[in-house]
Amino acid sequence: MPAKSLDPQEQLAAYAWLQALGTNIAALGQTKMLSKRRKQQDEGQRLSILGNAMQSIANAAQAKITAELRGTAANKKANDLTVAGNLLQSVGNALRVIAGAGDS
């Protein structure tokens, strides 16, 4: 039996949860990086990279879905600004992943 496909609003909600999970993982990583122990710092670095990657992917997906909804959006300008904001967040988190991976 094929899986039920989610409507765009359900997809946006699912990606919002992925983004929130990524935010929490990155925050945990940042906290562990404050440790004086190298092992904890290294684990924190990995968690920070993972969390930021999750946020970047979620934001990119939200931007794509929101852009696809432009045709039915009541306020196209607000829709376009939401897409731009999601893309900026995605790029910002991707840059943090790249910067963090360079520290390893």
C-alpha positions in Angstrom: 0.0 0.0 0.0 1.5 3.4 -1.0 2.2 5.9 1.8 -0.3 8.8 2.1 1.2 11.9 0.7 1.0 15.0 2.9 -0.6 18.2 1.7 1.6 21.3 1.6 0.5 22.6 5.0 1.3 19.3 6.6 4.7 19.3 4.8 5.5 22.7 6.2 4.5 21.6 9.7 6.8 18.5 9.4 9.7 20.6 8.2 9.0 23.1 11.0 9.5 20.2 13.5 12.7 19.1 11.7 13.9 22.7 12.0 13.0 22.8 15.7 14.8 19.5 16.4 17.9 20.8 14.5 17.8 24.0 16.6 17.8 21.9 19.8 20.6 19.7 18.7 22.7 22.7 17.7 22.1 24.3 21.1 23.1 21.1 22.8 26.3 21.1 20.7 27.1 24.7 21.6 26.6 23.9 25.3 29.0 20.9 25.1 31.6 23.0 23.3 31.9 25.1 26.5 33.3 22.1 28.3 37.0 22.0 29.3 37.2 18.4 28.1 38.3 17.9 24.5 36.1 14.9 24.1 33.0 16.9 25.1 34.1 19.8 22.8 34.5 17.4 19.8 31.1 15.9 20.5 29.6 19.4 20.7 31.2 20.3 17.4 29.6 17.2 15.7 26.2 18.0 17.2 26.4 21.6 16.2 27.1 20.6 12.6 24.3 18.1 12.6 21.8 20.5 14.1 22.7 23.3 11.6 22.5 20.9 8.7 19.0 19.8 9.8 17.9 23.4 10.0 19.4 24.2 6.6 17.6 21.3 4.9 14.3 22.1 6.7 14.5 25.8 5.7 15.3 25.0 2.1 12.3 22.6 1.9 10.0 25.2 3.5 11.2 27.8 0.9 10.4 25.4 -1.9 7.0 24.4 -0.6 6.1 28.1 0.1 7.2 29.1 -3.4 5.0 26.4 -4.9 2.1 27.9 -2.9 2.5 31.4 -4.4 -0.3 30.8 -6.9 -2.9 30.3 -4.2 -1.4 32.7 -1.7 -3.7 35.5 -0.5 -0.8 37.9 -0.1 1.9 37.2 -2.7 4.3 39.7 -1.3 4.2 38.1 2.1 4.6 34.7 0.5 7.7 35.9 -1.4 9.2 37.4 1.7 8.6 34.2 3.6 10.4 32.3 0.8 13.3 34.8 0.9 13.5 34.5 4.7 13.6 30.7 4.6 16.3 30.8 1.9 18.4 33.2 4.0 18.1 30.9 7.0 19.0 27.9 4.9 22.1 29.6 3.5 23.1 30.9 6.9 22.9 27.4 8.5 24.7 25.8 5.5 27.6 28.3 6.0 27.7 27.4 9.7 28.0 23.7 8.7 30.8 24.6 6.3 32.6 26.7 8.9 32.2 24.1 11.6 33.4 21.3 9.3 36.5 23.3 8.6 37.3 23.4 12.4 37.5 19.6 12.7 
